[in-house]
Amino acid sequence: MRITVYADGPYLVTGEVEITDASGRVARRATKVALCRCGHSATKPFCDGSHRTSGFTDPGPVGAAAAGPGQTDGPTEASRSAGSQ
């Protein structure tokens, strides 16, 4: 599975993806899912494009907060591979 963080947009999860609700019921199985980061989607946890009109802005590059001021460990649009679970 791979999670790509889009600048000022959603998380794009690719690979074998299974989204479950709080009770463990499978809500969706897919090979590509866009997940909301802005909090304005009417279809949470899925992205409906609301970030485009809500004024959502990305706080910065992936890992920037962990790296410290003036340091980053990747571009604003970065990919991270999730480990096996």
C-alpha positions as CSV (number, residue, x, y, z in Angstrom):
1,M,0.0,0.0,0.0
2,R,1.2,3.5,-0.7
3,I,-0.1,6.8,0.7
4,T,0.6,10.0,-1.4
5,V,0.1,13.3,0.3
6,Y,-1.2,15.9,-2.3
7,A,-0.3,19.5,-1.6
8,D,-3.5,21.3,-0.5
9,G,-5.4,18.1,-1.2
10,P,-6.3,14.6,-0.1
11,Y,-4.3,11.6,0.9
12,L,-4.3,9.2,-2.1
13,V,-4.1,5.6,-0.9
14,T,-3.2,3.0,-3.6
15,G,-2.8,-0.8,-3.4
16,E,-5.1,-3.2,-1.7
17,V,-7.2,-0.9,0.5
18,E,-10.0,-1.9,2.9
19,I,-11.8,0.9,4.8
20,T,-13.8,-0.2,7.9
21,D,-16.1,1.8,10.1
22,A,-15.9,1.9,13.9
23,S,-17.8,-1.4,14.3
24,G,-15.4,-3.2,11.9
25,R,-17.9,-3.3,9.0
26,V,-16.1,-2.9,5.6
27,A,-17.2,0.4,4.1
28,R,-15.2,0.1,0.9
29,R,-12.6,-2.2,-0.8
30,A,-10.6,-0.6,-3.6
31,T,-7.2,-0.3,-5.2
32,K,-7.3,3.6,-5.1
33,V,-9.0,5.8,-2.5
34,A,-8.7,9.6,-1.9
35,L,-9.2,10.4,1.8
36,C,-10.2,13.9,3.0
37,R,-7.7,16.1,4.9
38,C,-9.6,19.4,4.8
39,G,-12.6,18.3,7.0
40,H,-15.1,19.7,4.6
41,S,-16.0,16.7,2.5
42,A,-19.7,15.7,2.5
43,T,-18.6,12.1,2.0
44,K,-16.0,11.7,4.8
45,P,-13.7,10.0,5.1
46,F,-13.5,10.1,1.3
47,C,-12.5,13.3,-0.6
48,D,-15.2,15.0,-2.6
49,G,-13.0,17.9,-3.8
50,S,-14.2,20.3,-1.1
51,H,-10.6,21.3,-0.4
52,R,-10.7,23.3,-3.6
53,T,-13.4,25.7,-2.4
54,S,-12.9,25.6,1.3
55,G,-9.5,27.4,1.4
56,F,-7.7,24.4,2.7
57,T,-3.9,24.8,2.7
58,D,-1.3,22.2,3.5
59,P,0.8,22.9,6.6
60,G,4.0,22.1,4.7
61,P,6.1,19.2,3.4
62,V,5.7,15.8,4.8
63,G,8.1,15.5,7.8
64,A,8.7,19.2,8.1
65,A,7.5,19.4,11.6
66,A,9.5,16.4,12.7
67,A,12.6,17.7,10.8
68,G,12.7,21.0,12.6
69,P,12.8,24.6,11.3
70,G,14.3,25.1,7.9
71,Q,14.7,21.4,7.3
72,T,12.5,19.0,5.3
73,D,12.8,15.4,4.3
74,G,10.8,15.6,1.1
75,P,8.8,17.7,-1.3
76,T,5.3,19.0,-0.5
77,E,3.7,16.3,-2.6
78,A,5.5,13.2,-1.1
79,S,4.9,9.5,-1.2
80,R,5.2,7.2,1.8
81,S,5.1,3.5,1.6
82,A,3.1,2.0,4.5
83,G,4.7,-1.1,6.1
84,S,3.0,-4.5,6.2
85,Q,0.4,-5.0,8.9
